[in-house]
Amino acid sequence: MKTKLLLAIVVSAITVGNTFAGPSSYCPPPSESDKCPIECCPDSNGNLEFGYQTAYIFRGVRLADDVVFADVNYTFEKCNIPITLGAKHVTSLSSVTTGLSNLPGGTGGDHTDLYARVALPSMYGFQTSVGYNHYFYANQRLPEGAAGHGNWGDSHGAFSVTISRELFCGLVLSYNRAYDFNVPQNYGPVGMGLGAQQEDGGSWIHTLGLDKSFCISDNVSLDLSGGVLYTDGVWEQAWTNADRNTSSGWNSYYLRAALPVSLSGCATLIPYVGYNGSPDAWMADGVNGDFNASTNDNDVFHGGVSVKVGF
C-alpha cells in the first residue's frame, strides 16, 4: 500500500512539474524601501515547510509511522555571517507507533526540534557551519525520575559542526560531527536493570554524505543524496547486557531521491523517496525489536511530500 502511495506521489509531482513548466520562480530580495531607515538591516529570508512522511527516521531508527511535520526557519546576517533560527514539529498520525510506544505513557512520534545554525566564512573551498539542536518530546519518553527506569527526561540537546566541499561536477561531500548530551533510549530498556547505571547519555554521531542535483527542466530538479552514520553510544546493538559493551560502530546508511518542483510565487513542491538501511551487527539493527517485535524493521523504504514557501 505504501509503495503505491509513494509511486503516486512521484507521478503527481511530474504532472505538476509539466503543468507549471516555464521560467523558474524565485523570491526577490527585500527592496530598499522595506529596510529600516535608521539602521541598514541585512538581507534576510525565511522558509516554511510542511508535509507528510510515511516514516520518521532519527539517527538510523524509525521512531514513528505516518507523520506530518511543519518546519519554519529564518536567516539573517550579523557581521556578514548568516545565522539561521528555526523550529520543527513532528506529529504521528498512526495509532500504532514505534520506539518506546509500549512503555507506560509512551505514544511515540510527537516531538519539537528547536535549532540554530551559524555559517562560517568559506576557506579553501570548504563551507563550515556550527549548530545546536534541542529536542522536546511530548509523550515518547518516560517522565523524569520514573521509578525503575532511571531519569528518562523529556528533552535533550546536541552541538554539531558541518564541513562540506564541492568535489567535481556539482557533487558535494559533507561531514557532520555532533555531540548529544543525553540521547533518548540510551539508558537501557525496562527489565534489564540498566536504567540507573546508564544515566550518562553523552554520545557522538558522525555522518558522511554525498549530494548531487540534476536539472530536469526550468522548474524541476532531481536531488540525489546518500550517506552513512558512525556512532558512539547511540542505539547500542541488540539492547542486551552483553552487547552494551559494543557502544561504537557503524550505525546505518541512507539513500534519498527528491524531485523539487518550483511552483508559482515562492513555493516549491518536494516529493521524495528514501531507504534507511541497517545491516546485521550495525548499531541501529534490532533497536525497536527489543521494545516491540512487530516494529523490528529498521531497513525501511519510505517517502513523502512537502511544500516549502519562502518569505
DRENVEXKE-617888 format. One record per residue (C-alpha): x, y, z; residue in three letters. Coordinates in pm, 1 decimal. Layout:
<nodes>
{{X; Y; Z}; ALA} ...
</nodes>
This chain:
<nodes>
{{0.0; 0.0; 0.0}; MET} {{272.1; 247.6; 94.5}; LYS} {{471.7; 159.3; -217.6}; THR} {{171.5; 250.8; -433.2}; LYS} {{133.2; 575.1; -237.0}; LEU} {{496.6; 670.3; -297.5}; LEU} {{467.1; 599.0; -670.1}; LEU} {{152.7; 811.8; -683.8}; ALA} {{334.9; 1099.1; -512.9}; ILE} {{619.8; 1090.2; -768.0}; VAL} {{386.4; 1066.6; -1068.3}; VAL} {{177.6; 1356.4; -933.3}; SER} {{491.4; 1567.9; -888.9}; ALA} {{598.5; 1506.4; -1250.5}; ILE} {{249.0; 1602.5; -1368.2}; THR} {{253.7; 1920.0; -1160.6}; VAL} {{601.8; 1999.4; -1291.3}; GLY} {{480.3; 1979.8; -1651.1}; ASN} {{180.4; 2195.6; -1565.2}; THR} {{399.8; 2470.7; -1423.7}; PHE} {{663.7; 2445.2; -1696.4}; ALA} {{833.7; 2774.2; -1765.9}; GLY} {{1096.6; 3001.0; -1610.2}; PRO} {{1188.7; 2914.3; -1252.9}; SER} {{1024.0; 3136.1; -994.7}; SER} {{1225.8; 3292.7; -719.5}; TYR} {{1182.2; 3508.1; -412.6}; CYS} {{1312.9; 3859.9; -482.2}; PRO} {{1530.1; 4021.0; -216.2}; PRO} {{1375.1; 4292.8; 0.9}; PRO} {{1368.4; 4633.5; -165.6}; SER} {{1542.0; 4932.4; -11.7}; GLU} {{1202.3; 5071.4; 86.1}; SER} {{1145.7; 4763.8; 305.4}; ASP} {{1455.5; 4835.1; 512.7}; LYS} {{1468.6; 5030.5; 834.0}; CYS} {{1565.1; 5396.7; 759.3}; PRO} {{1752.1; 5423.3; 1088.8}; ILE} {{1968.3; 5109.4; 1062.2}; GLU} {{2050.8; 4931.2; 737.5}; CYS} {{1926.9; 4580.0; 818.6}; CYS} {{2099.6; 4289.0; 644.6}; PRO} {{1911.9; 4096.7; 376.5}; ASP} {{1707.6; 3823.2; 539.5}; SER} {{1486.4; 3536.5; 431.1}; ASN} {{1273.1; 3264.1; 580.9}; GLY} {{1120.7; 2929.9; 484.5}; ASN} {{807.2; 2749.2; 592.2}; LEU} {{784.5; 2380.0; 502.6}; GLU} {{505.2; 2138.6; 586.7}; PHE} {{428.0; 1789.3; 466.7}; GLY} {{374.6; 1417.8; 519.2}; TYR} {{617.6; 1126.0; 561.3}; GLN} {{540.3; 754.0; 569.9}; THR} {{810.5; 705.6; 835.0}; ALA} {{1012.2; 933.2; 1060.2}; TYR} {{1377.9; 824.5; 1074.4}; ILE} {{1600.6; 955.7; 1353.5}; PHE} {{1967.6; 851.9; 1350.3}; ARG} {{1900.2; 529.6; 1169.0}; GLY} {{1591.3; 419.8; 1361.1}; VAL} {{1224.7; 452.4; 1265.7}; ARG} {{1061.6; 630.5; 1557.9}; LEU} {{713.1; 675.2; 1410.5}; ALA} {{490.3; 594.3; 1112.6}; ASP} {{266.9; 826.2; 910.1}; ASP} {{382.7; 1163.3; 1036.8}; VAL} {{301.2; 1520.9; 944.4}; VAL} {{551.4; 1795.1; 1011.5}; PHE} {{599.4; 2170.1; 995.3}; ALA} {{938.2; 2341.8; 980.3}; ASP} {{992.8; 2717.4; 990.3}; VAL} {{1325.6; 2899.4; 988.0}; ASN} {{1458.5; 3248.5; 939.2}; TYR} {{1805.6; 3352.9; 827.8}; THR} {{1965.8; 3688.8; 893.5}; PHE} {{2318.9; 3823.4; 874.1}; GLU} {{2530.4; 3958.5; 1155.2}; LYS} {{2872.2; 4095.2; 1057.9}; CYS} {{2828.8; 3922.6; 719.0}; ASN} {{2778.1; 3586.1; 891.0}; ILE} {{2444.7; 3408.9; 812.2}; PRO} {{2258.7; 3290.8; 1122.4}; ILE} {{1957.1; 3062.4; 1096.1}; THR} {{1699.7; 3008.6; 1370.6}; LEU} {{1424.2; 2754.0; 1331.2}; GLY} {{1171.9; 2514.1; 1479.2}; ALA} {{1032.7; 2183.1; 1353.3}; LYS} {{740.0; 1985.5; 1493.4}; HIS} {{660.6; 1621.7; 1407.2}; VAL} {{328.4; 1453.2; 1487.6}; THR} {{247.2; 1086.7; 1429.0}; SER} {{-90.3; 1001.8; 1272.7}; LEU} {{-67.9; 626.7; 1337.0}; SER} {{-245.5; 457.7; 1625.1}; SER} {{43.7; 210.4; 1643.0}; VAL} {{385.3; 372.2; 1666.3}; THR} {{737.4; 255.8; 1728.5}; THR} {{1029.5; 316.5; 1960.9}; GLY} {{902.8; 347.9; 2318.7}; LEU} {{531.8; 323.8; 2242.4}; SER} {{489.3; 11.8; 2455.9}; ASN} {{629.9; 176.1; 2770.6}; LEU} {{393.7; 336.9; 3027.2}; PRO} {{266.7; 668.4; 2894.8}; GLY} {{455.9; 638.0; 2567.0}; GLY} {{276.1; 707.5; 2240.5}; THR} {{577.7; 781.8; 2024.7}; GLY} {{618.5; 1025.0; 1741.3}; GLY} {{543.1; 1374.1; 1868.3}; ASP} {{839.4; 1599.8; 1925.4}; HIS} {{966.1; 1951.5; 1862.7}; THR} {{1315.8; 2044.4; 1746.0}; ASP} {{1446.4; 2396.6; 1809.2}; LEU} {{1765.9; 2466.3; 1617.3}; TYR} {{2023.6; 2731.4; 1533.5}; ALA} {{2291.3; 2737.4; 1262.0}; ARG} {{2582.5; 2973.5; 1202.2}; VAL} {{2754.4; 2962.4; 862.6}; ALA} {{3122.7; 3047.7; 890.8}; LEU} {{3326.0; 3214.3; 613.3}; PRO} {{3437.7; 2981.9; 334.0}; SER} {{3803.9; 2879.1; 341.6}; MET} {{3991.5; 2698.5; 63.6}; TYR} {{3661.1; 2590.7; -88.5}; GLY} {{3530.5; 2437.8; 236.2}; PHE} {{3194.2; 2550.1; 371.5}; GLN} {{3164.8; 2521.6; 750.7}; THR} {{2874.4; 2572.6; 987.7}; SER} {{2815.2; 2513.6; 1357.2}; VAL} {{2478.9; 2444.7; 1514.2}; GLY} {{2270.7; 2339.8; 1810.6}; TYR} {{1950.8; 2132.5; 1826.7}; ASN} {{1726.1; 2085.8; 2126.5}; HIS} {{1461.8; 1812.4; 2107.3}; TYR} {{1145.6; 1818.5; 2318.2}; PHE} {{931.9; 1503.5; 2342.3}; TYR} {{560.9; 1516.3; 2418.4}; ALA} {{485.8; 1153.8; 2514.3}; ASN} {{756.4; 935.3; 2371.8}; GLN} {{981.9; 921.7; 2677.7}; ARG} {{902.6; 843.8; 3037.8}; LEU} {{864.1; 1120.6; 3298.8}; PRO} {{1175.0; 1248.2; 3472.9}; GLU} {{1269.6; 1013.3; 3756.5}; GLY} {{1016.3; 741.6; 3668.0}; ALA} {{1050.7; 457.0; 3917.5}; ALA} {{1266.8; 171.6; 3794.7}; GLY} {{1362.5; 338.1; 3468.8}; HIS} {{1628.2; 592.3; 3565.9}; GLY} {{1597.7; 961.2; 3478.0}; ASN} {{1448.6; 943.1; 3132.9}; TRP} {{1385.0; 1315.1; 3093.9}; GLY} {{1178.1; 1472.9; 2817.3}; ASP} {{1437.4; 1666.1; 2617.5}; SER} {{1798.1; 1658.5; 2504.9}; HIS} {{2035.4; 1882.7; 2312.2}; GLY} {{2320.9; 1838.0; 2065.6}; ALA} {{2600.5; 2057.6; 1931.1}; PHE} {{2730.3; 1991.1; 1580.1}; SER} {{2975.1; 2108.7; 1315.4}; VAL} {{2930.6; 2050.3; 942.0}; THR} {{3204.3; 2074.8; 678.6}; ILE} {{3126.1; 2043.3; 306.9}; SER} {{3305.1; 2087.1; -21.5}; ARG} {{3214.7; 2054.0; -387.0}; GLU} {{3431.6; 1782.4; -540.7}; LEU} {{3352.2; 1793.9; -914.2}; PHE} {{3052.5; 1837.0; -1146.4}; CYS} {{2834.0; 1959.0; -860.5}; GLY} {{2898.8; 1655.3; -639.3}; LEU} {{2914.8; 1775.0; -278.0}; VAL} {{3084.4; 1584.1; 4.5}; LEU} {{2977.6; 1669.6; 360.1}; SER} {{3078.4; 1560.2; 708.5}; TYR} {{2878.1; 1630.2; 1023.9}; ASN} {{3001.7; 1559.7; 1375.6}; ARG} {{2754.7; 1601.9; 1660.5}; ALA} {{2774.5; 1556.3; 2036.2}; TYR} {{2444.9; 1474.2; 2204.6}; ASP} {{2433.8; 1538.9; 2577.3}; PHE} {{2154.0; 1294.6; 2650.1}; ASN} {{2038.6; 1057.1; 2377.8}; VAL} {{1691.8; 901.4; 2411.1}; PRO} {{1687.3; 525.5; 2475.7}; GLN} {{2049.1; 539.9; 2586.0}; ASN} {{1972.7; 430.4; 2941.9}; TYR} {{1862.1; 71.2; 2880.9}; GLY} {{1516.6; -85.0; 2842.2}; PRO} {{1277.8; -198.8; 3110.7}; VAL} {{1362.1; -520.0; 3293.7}; GLY} {{1738.3; -521.6; 3227.5}; MET} {{1840.0; -332.6; 3537.2}; GLY} {{2034.2; -76.5; 3334.4}; LEU} {{1828.3; 237.5; 3396.5}; GLY} {{2014.4; 391.1; 3688.2}; ALA} {{2351.2; 265.3; 3563.3}; GLN} {{2332.7; 433.7; 3222.8}; GLN} {{2231.3; 790.4; 3306.7}; GLU} {{2532.2; 942.9; 3129.3}; ASP} {{2389.5; 965.3; 2779.3}; GLY} {{2666.5; 1166.9; 2613.3}; GLY} {{2717.6; 1033.7; 2261.8}; SER} {{2894.0; 1115.9; 1935.5}; TRP} {{2726.4; 1096.1; 1594.0}; ILE} {{2932.7; 1109.9; 1272.3}; HIS} {{2760.1; 1145.8; 933.8}; THR} {{2936.1; 1132.3; 596.4}; LEU} {{2725.1; 1218.1; 293.0}; GLY} {{2725.4; 1286.5; -81.6}; LEU} {{2475.0; 1510.4; -264.9}; ASP} {{2415.6; 1580.9; -632.6}; LYS} {{2144.8; 1778.0; -815.4}; SER} {{2039.7; 1743.5; -1178.9}; PHE} {{1830.3; 1990.8; -1379.1}; CYS} {{1527.9; 1816.9; -1533.1}; ILE} {{1363.9; 2130.0; -1670.3}; SER} {{1344.6; 2500.5; -1597.9}; ASP} {{1148.4; 2439.0; -1280.2}; ASN} {{1213.4; 2073.5; -1190.0}; VAL} {{1529.3; 1916.9; -1049.8}; SER} {{1636.0; 1575.6; -925.7}; LEU} {{1824.1; 1575.6; -593.7}; ASP} {{2011.3; 1257.2; -502.6}; LEU} {{2181.9; 1200.7; -169.5}; SER} {{2325.8; 919.8; 36.6}; GLY} {{2545.6; 866.2; 334.8}; GLY} {{2648.7; 659.7; 632.4}; VAL} {{2637.2; 711.5; 1009.6}; LEU} {{2900.6; 604.6; 1262.8}; TYR} {{2803.3; 645.8; 1627.5}; THR} {{2949.6; 612.5; 1973.5}; ASP} {{2697.9; 544.5; 2249.4}; GLY} {{2378.8; 564.3; 2037.3}; VAL} {{2137.1; 271.8; 1990.4}; TRP} {{2370.7; 13.5; 2143.1}; GLU} {{2326.0; -301.7; 1940.3}; GLN} {{2057.3; -553.1; 2039.0}; ALA} {{1994.4; -397.9; 2384.1}; TRP} {{2134.3; -689.0; 2581.4}; THR} {{2373.5; -673.6; 2874.6}; ASN} {{2649.8; -844.7; 2679.6}; ALA} {{2618.5; -631.2; 2368.4}; ASP} {{2613.2; -300.0; 2553.0}; ARG} {{2992.7; -319.1; 2558.5}; ASN} {{2969.3; -266.2; 2181.9}; THR} {{2882.3; 102.4; 2203.3}; SER} {{3077.8; 225.0; 1899.0}; SER} {{3039.6; 122.1; 1537.7}; GLY} {{2858.3; 169.7; 1208.1}; TRP} {{2503.2; 280.8; 1275.8}; ASN} {{2311.9; 291.1; 945.3}; SER} {{2316.4; 419.2; 587.9}; TYR} {{2062.4; 614.6; 388.0}; TYR} {{1964.4; 684.1; 26.2}; LEU} {{1725.7; 955.3; -87.8}; ARG} {{1585.8; 1090.7; -415.3}; ALA} {{1381.3; 1411.8; -419.8}; ALA} {{1209.9; 1586.6; -708.1}; LEU} {{1165.8; 1956.4; -618.9}; PRO} {{916.3; 2136.8; -841.1}; VAL} {{918.8; 2515.5; -842.7}; SER} {{562.1; 2646.1; -840.7}; LEU} {{434.3; 2999.0; -897.9}; SER} {{549.1; 3257.9; -648.5}; GLY} {{789.9; 3136.4; -382.1}; CYS} {{650.3; 2785.4; -333.1}; ALA} {{825.7; 2454.7; -405.2}; THR} {{667.5; 2108.8; -407.5}; LEU} {{911.4; 1840.3; -283.5}; ILE} {{815.6; 1471.7; -318.8}; PRO} {{1081.3; 1218.9; -217.4}; TYR} {{1153.5; 850.3; -169.8}; VAL} {{1423.0; 711.8; 57.1}; GLY} {{1575.4; 399.3; 206.5}; TYR} {{1720.7; 354.0; 553.3}; ASN} {{1947.9; 53.7; 592.5}; GLY} {{2094.9; -114.5; 897.3}; SER} {{2274.5; -442.6; 818.9}; PRO} {{2316.4; -718.3; 1076.5}; ASP} {{2553.4; -622.3; 1359.6}; ALA} {{2518.8; -248.0; 1287.4}; TRP} {{2409.6; -30.4; 1580.0}; MET} {{2057.8; 55.9; 1459.2}; ALA} {{1974.2; -306.3; 1379.5}; ASP} {{1727.4; -453.8; 1626.9}; GLY} {{1673.9; -142.1; 1838.7}; VAL} {{1297.5; -131.9; 1800.6}; ASN} {{1273.4; -510.8; 1823.3}; GLY} {{1359.4; -507.9; 2192.6}; ASP} {{1068.7; -274.3; 2259.2}; PHE} {{817.8; -421.8; 2017.3}; ASN} {{896.1; -716.0; 1788.9}; ALA} {{640.0; -605.5; 1531.0}; SER} {{842.9; -291.4; 1458.2}; THR} {{1181.3; -457.5; 1408.0}; ASN} {{1218.0; -335.7; 1050.2}; ASP} {{1495.3; -79.5; 1053.2}; ASN} {{1562.1; -143.3; 681.8}; ASP} {{1283.2; 91.3; 574.5}; VAL} {{1164.9; 209.7; 233.2}; PHE} {{988.0; 537.5; 299.2}; HIS} {{881.2; 860.7; 131.2}; GLY} {{658.2; 1163.0; 143.8}; GLY} {{580.7; 1504.0; 5.5}; VAL} {{610.8; 1858.1; 135.9}; SER} {{558.7; 2218.0; 28.6}; VAL} {{821.0; 2483.5; 103.8}; LYS} {{726.8; 2851.0; 91.4}; VAL} {{980.0; 3132.3; 109.6}; GLY} {{905.0; 3460.0; 284.4}; PHE} 
</nodes>
